[in-house]
Amino acid sequence: MGIFDSIAGGLGSLRPLSDAELEDEREAMRQRYVSSDTVRESSRLYDQLHRYDGEMTRRANEAHKRDNPDATTRHREHGWYLPNDD
């Protein structure tokens, strides 16, 4: 772990966490969110859950790019998701 990872970890970055640690911490935070009593706490936890979701999505997208380096988005004649059968 480099100096920038140490600084990022101290500031609350999620990048140094492994995938399993990230999932475990998110689940613990979700449990706290579900059982929170105050609006302030639930609002803070809601925002944190979105941070975790964003990091998990980023990692999934990077893994997909590594596994499929030549993947492209399909564009159809009538639009992105419309069928060509008319």
N, C-alpha and C positions, 0 to 999 in steps of 0.2 A: 504494500500500500504506500503510495507516494505522499508527498506533502500536501498536494492539492486534494487528494482523497481524505486526508486527515482533517483538513480545513472544512471540506464539504460535509463530512460526517458530523463535525462539531456544529455546523450551521443547520443541520437537519436534513441533509441530502439523503435520498433513498438509494442512490446508485451503489454504495459499497455493500448493501445487503444482498445476500443470495436470494434466489427465487423462493426457496422454502421459507426463509426468514421473513421475506416480504409478505408472503401469503399468511404466515402465522401472525405477524403483527397486525395485518389488515383485519384478520378475523377477530383478534382481541379488541381492536378499535371498534369494529362493527358491533360487537357485544356490548361495549360501553355505550355506544351511540343508541342502541335499542333500549338500554336500561337507564339512560340519562333522565334526570328530573327537571333540569332547567333548560330554558330555550337557549341561553348563552352557550352552555356546554354542548348541547346537541348541534348548534350551528357551527361551532368550532370543529367538532368531530366530523360533521358532514363535509366540511371543507377539506379536512385531512383525508377522509375516505376518497375524495376525488383526486387528491394528490397521489395516493397509492394506486388508484385505478389508472391514472395517467402514466405512471411509471411502469405498471404491468403491461399496459397497451404498447408503450414504447419498446419494451423488451420483446414483446410478441412480434411487433412489426420488424424489428431488427433481425430476429431469428428467422422470420419468413423471407426477408431479403437475402440472408445468408444461404438458406436452403433452396431458394428459387431466384438465382441472380438474373435470369433472362426473362422474368415474368413481366408482362405488360397488361395494362388495363384494356379490356375489350371494349371497342366502340362499335356499336351497331349502326346500320344505315339510318334507322328511324329514331335513334337516341341511345342513351347508355344502357337502359334496361328494358327497352321495348322490343317485342318480337318482330321478326322480319316476315311474318306469314301473311301480310295483307297485300 
